[in-house]
Amino acid sequence: MKIIVIANQKGGIGKTTTATALASILSSNGYKTLLIDADAQGNSTDTYMGKIENEATLYDVILDDDRVQIHEAIQPTCNGDIIASDPLLRK
């Protein structure tokens, strides 16, 4: 298993664009992918058409008092799997 991380504190440098494109390309080439959207803006979640309402999100996994297991937050999409961001991560 290989893990690819795209991270930088500075905004506006193409992290989301790079991550979603790379994960989508790898997925379309038969690789199993999991995109974890840790940005409270949730642009990767929007791009992947991930759901926030009535679904477990990254917030629920790491910050909610009734934490869920990480595997419960994985949503399959046509572009690959995603763990959706949540606006509650801004808090």
DSSP file with accessible surface (Angstrom, degrees, kcal/mol):
  #  RESIDUE AA STRUCTURE BP1 BP2  ACC     N-H-->O    O-->H-N    N-H-->O    O-->H-N    TCO  KAPPA ALPHA  PHI   PSI    X-CA   Y-CA   Z-CA
    1    1 A M              0   0  217      0, 0.0     2,-0.4     0, 0.0     0, 0.0   0.000 360.0 360.0 360.0 132.4    0.0    0.0    0.0
    2    2 A K        -     0   0  194      2,-0.0     2,-0.5     0, 0.0     0, 0.0  -0.900 360.0-154.3-110.7 143.3    1.3    3.4   -0.9
    3    3 A I        -     0   0  138     -2,-0.4     2,-0.5     2,-0.0     0, 0.0  -0.971   6.3-167.5-117.8 127.7    0.2    6.6    0.8
    4    4 A I        -     0   0  107     -2,-0.5     2,-0.4     2,-0.0    -2,-0.0  -0.970   5.8-167.8-115.1 126.7    0.4    9.9   -1.1
    5    5 A V        -     0   0  115     -2,-0.5     2,-0.6     2,-0.1    -2,-0.0  -0.953   9.7-168.2-116.9 133.1   -0.1   13.1    1.0
    6    6 A I        +     0   0   62     -2,-0.4     2,-0.3     2,-0.0    13,-0.1  -0.966  30.3 149.3-119.2 109.5   -0.7   16.6   -0.5
    7    7 A A        +     0   0   80     -2,-0.6     2,-0.3     8,-0.0     3,-0.1  -0.998  13.2 148.7-145.8 144.4   -0.3   19.2    2.2
    8    8 A N        -     0   0   91     -2,-0.3     5,-0.1     1,-0.1     7,-0.1  -0.847  39.3-135.2-169.6 140.3    0.7   22.7    2.6
    9    9 A Q  S    S+     0   0  199     -2,-0.3     2,-0.1     2,-0.1    -1,-0.1   0.831  82.1  90.0 -71.2 -29.7   -0.4   25.4    5.0
   10   10 A K  S    S-     0   0  134      1,-0.1     3,-0.4    -3,-0.1     2,-0.1  -0.427  73.9-135.7 -71.6 137.1   -0.6   28.1    2.4
   11   11 A G  S    S+     0   0   47      1,-0.2    -1,-0.1    -2,-0.1    -2,-0.1  -0.481  76.1  35.1 -87.4 161.6   -3.9   28.4    0.6
   12   12 A G  S    S+     0   0   86     -2,-0.1    -1,-0.2     1,-0.1    -2,-0.0   0.732  77.1 113.6  74.6  24.3   -4.5   28.8   -3.1
   13   13 A I  S    S-     0   0   79     -3,-0.4    -2,-0.1    -5,-0.1    -1,-0.1   0.364  91.7 -96.2-109.8   4.3   -1.6   26.6   -4.4
   14   14 A G  S  > S+     0   0   28      3,-0.0     4,-2.6     4,-0.0     5,-0.2   0.672  75.5 138.2  96.5  19.4   -3.6   23.8   -5.9
   15   15 A K  H  > S+     0   0   46      2,-0.2     4,-2.8     1,-0.2     5,-0.2   0.947  78.3  43.0 -61.3 -48.9   -3.7   21.2   -3.2
   16   16 A T  H  > S+     0   0   33      2,-0.2     4,-2.8     1,-0.2     5,-0.3   0.935 115.4  48.7 -64.6 -46.1   -7.4   20.3   -3.8
   17   17 A T  H  > S+     0   0  101      1,-0.2     4,-2.1     2,-0.2     5,-0.3   0.932 115.2  45.0 -60.2 -45.3   -7.1   20.3   -7.5
   18   18 A T  H  X S+     0   0   74     -4,-2.6     4,-2.7     2,-0.2     5,-0.3   0.939 115.0  47.2 -64.6 -46.7   -4.0   18.1   -7.4
   19   19 A A  H  X S+     0   0   19     -4,-2.8     4,-2.5    -5,-0.2     5,-0.2   0.924 115.0  44.0 -65.1 -46.2   -5.4   15.7   -4.8
   20   20 A T  H  X S+     0   0   15     -4,-2.8     4,-2.2    -5,-0.2    -1,-0.2   0.914 116.6  46.6 -68.2 -40.0   -8.8   15.2   -6.5
   21   21 A A  H  X S+     0   0   46     -4,-2.1     4,-2.6    -5,-0.3     5,-0.2   0.939 114.7  46.7 -66.2 -46.0   -7.3   14.8  -10.0
   22   22 A L  H  X S+     0   0   63     -4,-2.7     4,-2.7    -5,-0.3     5,-0.2   0.939 114.3  46.6 -62.7 -46.9   -4.6   12.4   -8.8
   23   23 A A  H  X S+     0   0   13     -4,-2.5     4,-2.5    -5,-0.3    -1,-0.2   0.910 113.7  49.1 -63.1 -40.7   -7.0   10.2   -6.9
   24   24 A S  H  X S+     0   0   37     -4,-2.2     4,-2.6    -5,-0.2    -2,-0.2   0.922 112.2  47.6 -65.5 -44.1   -9.5   10.2   -9.7
   25   25 A I  H  X S+     0   0   96     -4,-2.6     4,-1.2     2,-0.2    -2,-0.2   0.932 113.4  47.8 -63.5 -45.8   -6.8    9.2  -12.3
   26   26 A L  H  <>S+     0   0   48     -4,-2.7     5,-2.4    -5,-0.2     3,-0.5   0.925 112.5  49.6 -61.9 -42.5   -5.5    6.5  -10.0
   27   27 A S  H ><5S+     0   0   33     -4,-2.5     3,-1.9    52,-0.3    -2,-0.2   0.922 108.1  52.2 -62.5 -43.1   -9.0    5.2   -9.4
   28   28 A S  H 3<5S+     0   0   91     -4,-2.6    -1,-0.2     1,-0.3    -2,-0.2   0.724 105.6  57.4 -68.0 -18.2   -9.8    5.1  -13.1
   29   29 A N  T 3<5S-     0   0  110     -4,-1.2    -1,-0.3    -3,-0.5    -2,-0.2   0.185 128.9 -95.1 -95.5  14.3   -6.6    3.1  -13.7
   30   30 A G  T < 5S+     0   0   71     -3,-1.9     2,-0.2     1,-0.3    -3,-0.2   0.443  80.8 134.2  93.0  -0.1   -7.8    0.4  -11.3
   31   31 A Y      < -     0   0  153     -5,-2.4     2,-0.5    -6,-0.2    -1,-0.3  -0.604  59.3-119.6 -82.0 145.0   -6.1    1.5   -8.1
   32   32 A K        -     0   0  181     -2,-0.2     2,-0.3    48,-0.1    -5,-0.0  -0.736  41.0-173.4 -81.5 124.0   -8.1    1.6   -4.8
   33   33 A T        -     0   0   18     -2,-0.5    48,-1.5    -9,-0.0     2,-0.4  -0.902  22.4-169.1-123.2 151.8   -8.1    5.2   -3.6
   34   34 A L  E     -a   81   0A  76     -2,-0.3     2,-0.5    46,-0.1    48,-0.2  -0.936   9.3-162.7-137.7 113.4   -9.3    7.0   -0.5
   35   35 A L  E     -a   82   0A  18     46,-2.6    48,-2.5    -2,-0.4     2,-0.6  -0.861   5.1-159.7 -96.4 123.6   -9.4   10.8   -0.5
   36   36 A I  E     -a   83   0A  82     -2,-0.5     2,-1.0    46,-0.2    48,-0.2  -0.929   5.7-153.0-107.2 113.3   -9.6   12.3    3.0
   37   37 A D        +     0   0    5     46,-2.4    21,-0.2    -2,-0.6    49,-0.1  -0.739  24.9 165.2 -90.1  99.8  -10.9   15.8    2.8
   38   38 A A        +     0   0   73     -2,-1.0     2,-0.5    47,-0.1    -1,-0.2   0.330  44.3 103.3 -96.3   6.1   -9.5   17.6    5.9
   39   39 A D    >   -     0   0   59      1,-0.1     3,-1.7    -3,-0.0     5,-0.1  -0.801  67.8-143.5 -93.5 124.5  -10.2   21.1    4.7
   40   40 A A  T 3  S+     0   0   19     -2,-0.5    50,-0.2     1,-0.3    -1,-0.1   0.733  98.3  68.3 -60.2 -21.5  -13.3   22.7    6.3
   41   41 A Q  T 3  S-     0   0  120     48,-0.1    -1,-0.3     1,-0.1    -3,-0.0   0.809  92.6-149.6 -68.1 -28.7  -14.2   24.3    3.0
   42   42 A G    <>  +     0   0    5     -3,-1.7     4,-2.5    44,-0.1     5,-0.2   0.733  44.1 146.0  71.4  26.9  -15.0   20.9    1.7
   43   43 A N  H  > S+     0   0   67      1,-0.2     4,-2.6     2,-0.2     5,-0.2   0.883  73.5  50.4 -66.1 -36.7  -14.1   21.4   -2.0
   44   44 A S  H  > S+     0   0    6      2,-0.2     4,-2.4     1,-0.2    -1,-0.2   0.911 110.0  51.7 -65.3 -39.5  -12.8   17.9   -2.5
   45   45 A T  H  4>S+     0   0    0      2,-0.2     5,-3.1     1,-0.2     4,-0.3   0.929 111.4  47.1 -61.3 -43.9  -16.1   16.6   -0.9
   46   46 A D  H ><5S+     0   0  102     -4,-2.5     3,-1.2     3,-0.2    -2,-0.2   0.925 111.0  51.5 -63.1 -44.5  -18.0   18.8   -3.4
   47   47 A T  H 3<5S+     0   0   75     -4,-2.6    -1,-0.2     1,-0.3    -2,-0.2   0.900 114.6  42.5 -60.2 -41.5  -15.9   17.6   -6.3
   48   48 A Y  T 3<5S-     0   0    3     -4,-2.4    -1,-0.3    -5,-0.2    31,-0.2   0.414 111.6-121.8 -84.3   0.1  -16.5   14.0   -5.4
   49   49 A M  T < 5 +     0   0  132     -3,-1.2    -3,-0.2    -4,-0.3    -4,-0.1   0.870  50.0 173.5  57.4  38.6  -20.2   14.6   -4.7
   50   50 A G      < -     0   0   14     -5,-3.1     2,-0.3    -6,-0.2    -1,-0.2  -0.405  27.5-121.5 -72.3 154.0  -19.7   13.4   -1.1
   51   51 A K        +     0   0  122      1,-0.1    33,-0.2     5,-0.1    -1,-0.1  -0.768  30.5 172.9-101.8 145.3  -22.5   13.7    1.3
   52   52 A I    >   +     0   0   47     -2,-0.3     3,-1.4     5,-0.1     2,-0.2   0.699  57.2  85.6-113.3 -43.4  -22.4   15.5    4.6
   53   53 A E  T 3  S-     0   0  155      1,-0.3     3,-0.1     3,-0.0    -1,-0.0  -0.434 112.3  -7.5 -67.9 129.1  -26.1   15.4    5.8
   54   54 A N  T 3  S+     0   0  162     -2,-0.2     2,-0.3     1,-0.2    -1,-0.3   0.766 114.9 104.9  57.9  26.6  -26.9   12.3    7.7
   55   55 A E  S <  S-     0   0   86     -3,-1.4     2,-0.2    20,-0.0    -1,-0.2  -0.974  79.0-104.1-131.4 150.1  -23.5   10.7    6.9
   56   56 A A        -     0   0   21     16,-0.4    28,-0.4    -2,-0.3     2,-0.2  -0.539  45.1-176.3 -71.7 136.3  -20.4   10.2    9.0
   57   57 A T     >  -     0   0    0     -2,-0.2     4,-1.6    26,-0.1     3,-0.2  -0.706  45.3 -88.7-123.8 179.4  -17.7   12.8    8.1
   58   58 A L  H  > S+     0   0   16     26,-3.0     4,-2.4     1,-0.2     5,-0.3   0.874 126.0  59.4 -59.1 -35.8  -14.1   13.4    9.2
   59   59 A Y  H  >>S+     0   0   43     25,-0.3     4,-3.0     1,-0.2     5,-1.7   0.929 104.0  49.7 -57.2 -46.6  -15.5   15.6   12.0
   60   60 A D  H  45S+     0   0   28      3,-0.2     8,-1.1    -3,-0.2    -1,-0.2   0.853 111.4  50.3 -62.9 -33.9  -17.4   12.6   13.4
   61   61 A V  H  <5S+     0   0   20     -4,-1.6    -2,-0.2     6,-0.2    -1,-0.2   0.924 126.8  18.5 -71.2 -43.8  -14.3   10.5   13.3
   62   62 A I  H  <5S+     0   0   84     -4,-2.4    -2,-0.2     5,-0.1    -3,-0.2   0.725 134.5  21.8-107.4 -19.9  -11.9   12.9   15.0
   63   63 A L  T  <5S+     0   0   82     -4,-3.0    -3,-0.2    -5,-0.3    -4,-0.1   0.659  86.2 101.3-125.1 -22.0  -13.9   15.5   17.0
   64   64 A D    > < -     0   0   47     -5,-1.7     3,-0.6     1,-0.1    -4,-0.0  -0.411  68.4-131.0 -71.2 144.6  -17.5   14.4   17.8
   65   65 A D  T 3  S+     0   0  146      1,-0.3     2,-0.7    -2,-0.1    -1,-0.1   0.826 110.0  51.8 -63.2 -31.6  -18.1   13.1   21.3
   66   66 A D  T 3  S-     0   0  128      2,-0.0    -1,-0.3     0, 0.0    -2,-0.1  -0.470  93.6-166.0 -99.4  59.1  -19.9   10.1   19.8
   67   67 A R    <   -     0   0  149     -2,-0.7     2,-0.3    -3,-0.6    -6,-0.2  -0.086   6.1-147.8 -52.5 142.4  -16.9    9.3   17.6
   68   68 A V        -     0   0   39     -8,-1.1     2,-0.1   -11,-0.2    -1,-0.1  -0.724  27.3 -94.7-105.5 159.9  -17.4    6.8   14.8
   69   69 A Q    >>  -     0   0  123     -2,-0.3     3,-1.5     1,-0.1     4,-0.5  -0.470  34.8-117.8 -71.9 147.1  -14.8    4.4   13.4
   70   70 A I  G >4 S+     0   0   85      1,-0.3     3,-1.7     2,-0.2     4,-0.4   0.868 112.9  59.2 -58.6 -37.3  -13.0    5.7   10.4
   71   71 A H  G >4 S+     0   0  127      1,-0.3     3,-0.8     2,-0.2    -1,-0.3   0.784  97.7  61.7 -64.8 -22.5  -14.3    2.9    8.1
   72   72 A E  G <4 S+     0   0  108     -3,-1.5   -16,-0.4     1,-0.2    -1,-0.3   0.667 100.3  54.7 -75.0 -16.3  -17.8    4.1    8.9
   73   73 A A  G << S+     0   0    1     -3,-1.7    11,-0.6    -4,-0.5     2,-0.4   0.476  79.6 112.2 -95.7  -3.3  -17.1    7.4    7.3
   74   74 A I  E <   -B   83   0A  59     -3,-0.8     9,-0.2    -4,-0.4   -18,-0.1  -0.582  48.2-166.9 -77.1 125.8  -15.9    6.1    3.9
   75   75 A Q  E     -B   82   0A  15      7,-3.1     7,-2.1    -2,-0.4     2,-0.2  -0.961  14.5-137.3-113.6 123.4  -18.2    6.9    1.1
   76   76 A P  E     +B   81   0A 107      0, 0.0     2,-0.3     0, 0.0     5,-0.2  -0.571  30.1 173.1 -75.8 138.9  -17.9    5.2   -2.3
   77   77 A T  E >   -B   80   0A  35      3,-0.5     3,-1.2    -2,-0.2   -28,-0.1  -0.880  49.2-100.1-134.6 173.3  -18.2    7.5   -5.3
   78   78 A C  T 3  S+     0   0  107     -2,-0.3     3,-0.1     1,-0.2   -30,-0.0   0.684 124.2  49.3 -69.7 -14.9  -17.7    7.1   -9.0
   79   79 A N  T 3  S-     0   0   43      1,-0.5   -52,-0.3   -31,-0.2    -1,-0.2   0.452 127.8 -78.5 -99.2  -3.4  -14.3    8.8   -8.6
   80   80 A G  E <   - B   0  77A   8     -3,-1.2    -3,-0.5   -32,-0.1    -1,-0.5  -0.686  67.9 -43.5 126.1 176.8  -13.1    6.6   -5.8
   81   81 A D  E     -aB  34  76A  33    -48,-1.5   -46,-2.6    -2,-0.2     2,-0.3  -0.493  54.4-173.8 -81.4 151.7  -13.7    6.5   -2.0
   82   82 A I  E     -aB  35  75A   0     -7,-2.1    -7,-3.1   -48,-0.2     2,-0.6  -0.991  27.6-146.1-143.0 146.5  -13.8    9.7    0.1
   83   83 A I  E     -aB  36  74A   0    -48,-2.5   -46,-2.4    -2,-0.3    -9,-0.1  -0.986  42.4-130.3-106.1 114.1  -14.1   10.6    3.7
   84   84 A A        -     0   0    0     -2,-0.6   -26,-3.0   -11,-0.6   -25,-0.3  -0.297   8.5-127.6 -71.5 148.1  -16.0   13.9    3.5
   85   85 A S        -     0   0    1    -28,-0.2   -45,-0.1   -27,-0.1   -47,-0.1  -0.235  21.6-148.0 -76.1 176.1  -15.1   17.1    5.2
   86   86 A D    >   -     0   0   16    -49,-0.1     3,-2.4   -29,-0.1     4,-0.2  -0.980  21.7-128.6-150.1 137.2  -17.6   18.9    7.3
   87   87 A P  G >  S+     0   0   62      0, 0.0     3,-1.9     0, 0.0     4,-0.2   0.772 105.2  74.7 -57.0 -22.7  -18.2   22.7    8.0
   88   88 A L  G >  S+     0   0   63      1,-0.3     3,-1.5     2,-0.2   -48,-0.1   0.691  76.1  77.9 -64.5 -16.4  -18.1   21.8   11.7
   89   89 A L  G <  S+     0   0   32     -3,-2.4    -1,-0.3     1,-0.3   -49,-0.1   0.682  78.6  72.9 -66.2 -14.7  -14.3   21.4   11.3
   90   90 A R  G <         0   0  161     -3,-1.9    -1,-0.3    -4,-0.2    -2,-0.2   0.698 360.0 360.0 -69.8 -22.0  -14.0   25.2   11.4
   91   91 A K    <         0   0  190     -3,-1.5    -3,-0.0    -4,-0.2     0, 0.0  -0.263 360.0 360.0 -69.7 360.0  -14.8   25.2   15.1
